Amino acid sequence: MNDTADLYAVDLSSSQWRKSSYTASNGNCVEVTDIPGSQGIAIRDSKNVDIPAARASRQAWDMFIDAVDHEILS
């Protein structure tokens, strides 16, 4: 397997999801959880938790967050 396939092989049914600190009052938000046994993170829409979560490496997620922070602060 490759690293991406490994991230999708992990069962997230018992994961502890956390909501974004920027959650809107209408409930539209993103939830994230660490992928057990990996250096990955899973991301899902809190309104549609039955849709499979997107998964990314921790490095890719950190780069995304840095880019968003940079854009917000610009």
N, C-alpha and C positions, 0 to 999 in steps of 0.2 A: 504494500500500500504506500501511498504518498502522504505527505503531511495534511493536505486538504481532505483527502478521503478519511484519514484518521479522525479529524475533527467531527466529521459527519457520522462516524461509527459509534459515537458515545450516546447513550440514552440519557436524556435530560429530564425525564419524568419526575425525578425527585429533587431536582435542582432548586436552589433558593434564588428566585429572580428578584432583582432590585429595580425600582422605577427611577427614571431620570430625575435629577434634582430640579429640572426645568419643566416638570409636568404641568400641563395646563389644567385649569379648573374644570374643563369639560371632559377630562379623562383621556384626552388624546396624548399618549406618551409612548416612550420606548422603554422596554425592560431589557436588562442584561444579566448574564450569569457567567461565571467561570465554567469552562468545560473541564470536568474532573479528569485528572491524569494527563493533562496536556497544557500547552502554553497558548490555549485558545479561549475565545469568548463567543458566546451566542447572543444574538440580538433578536428581539421579537416585538411585534405590535401588541400592546396591552389589550386592545379591543378584539384582537383576532388571535388568541393564544393557541387555537387549533391549527393554524397555518404553521408549517415547519419554520423554525428559527433560522435566520441567516447565521453563518459561523465564519469566524475570521481568526487569524493568528493574533496573539496579543500585540505583536509589533505593528501589524496593519491597523488594528483598532487604535493603538496609541497615536499612530501617524494621523488617522482620521480625526481624533479628538484634538490633537495639536492644530490641525488645519482649520477646524471649526473655531477653536479658541482664537486663532490668529485673525480669522475673518470677522468674528464678533468684535474683537478689540480694535480692529482697523477703522 
